[in-house]
Amino acid sequence: MAYDACMQPLSFSPQPPAPLAERMRPTSLDHVIGQENLVGSSGPLRSLIERDAYRALLFWGPPGTGKTTVGRIISSRAEAKFLQCSGALTGVKEIRIILQDSQAKYRSEGKRDLLFLDEIHRFSKSQQDVLLSFLEEGSIIFIGATTENPSFVLNAALLSRCQVFCFSPLEESSMRALIRSAFAHPNGLGETWKLETSAEDLLVALSDGDGRRALSTLEMAASLSDGSVIDVGLVERAVQRKGLRYDRAGDEHYYIISALHKSVRNSDPDAALYWLARMIEGGEDPRYIARRLIRIASEDVGLADPWAILQATAAWDAAEKVGLPECDLALAQATVYLACAEKSNALYTGMESARRDVHEVPAAEVPMHLRNAPTHLMKSLGYGDSYQYAHDLDEGVADMDCLPDALAGRTYYQPKNRGFEKKLQEKLSNWRKLRRKASQGRQSGTQ
């Protein structure tokens, strides 16, 4: 067939046994471990499957959570040929051939194939259009699987034709049930094996809700054993290093930086350090972390602690000049400083208010008294008239509105009553009183 590259390659040489995770793959919804909210007795996806009320589905979730397994079960229940391809390995040309062949089969025999397109996010939004007419006709059952947020990686036309289901990392109870089933399953490791409790605990912790990873690690540990007992040492040897669920360009990147930012904002240095460590150990660019710390220093700390931005920019210098691993403590130092600093969002809210007025108040002219008058013509037109040089005044503050007339009286920066901003609040209050006093004096003199 023209699209054999998508399927299992044909070969007459002896094949090694399938991996444990593949041998144990459930063939019915009743045997699926985890995703109770989707395929449990009252799950919406189970309801659709049992009523045959689906044509195009999208499964979104991290690896090893059952997306392919559920796809195969749907194929079996529908008596549809299961055509599995990967967006990373298959081009649009091959997908179009599959769709056209399935369309011809549907039109001649009335039978649908099931196309399971894994890593659909690898197709550009324009390439995804190849699916649309076939989904519209309903000549094929389609399941797309992705680890990325569909709202960002799929085009609107495809999203509107698919029902989206979110697969979550397996919970601890599900992970333990899956691991223990490996010894009782007819295609598993066998009941002669014994997994020590401490080894099971470590396996659950290292797998991060990824069932495939747990079973693969368990199988590797068993292959390293000289006997029939799997202990902590064997699990550690099998895994070598925890495979963190982190993608510098994916959803975890945005989730974790959001968690770091909000932990700092909430003055929780412990949580902030944890999320920082997750990013560093996941391979994040330290300069990206430092840039975000600089933003936090202004957005959430601001002038409540004017030295916070110095800590953040120092962390940037360390990240830029020495990189990882040496700059990790500099990033940690800035993170903890920001988390423990007095907080104020007065700069953020003030800037947002000013920005809004920039867009909503048209043609706000610079007041004449604030304009320089370097030429005689400009002076004759009134440029610079009534300008008061603040340094010549006893109090250093002039009774002079520096905003455009359309915005006179606006107050953007309103410092909080904490940290250094408490002092600024007192200063601003005093300056406003002086302006009002000067204004009243001028008005009474005029009268």
Summary of the structure (lengths in Angstrom):
residues: 447
radius of gyration: 32.1
end to end distance: 98.2
largest distance: 107.6
contacts: 1325
relative contact order: 0.07
helix: 56%
strand: 7%
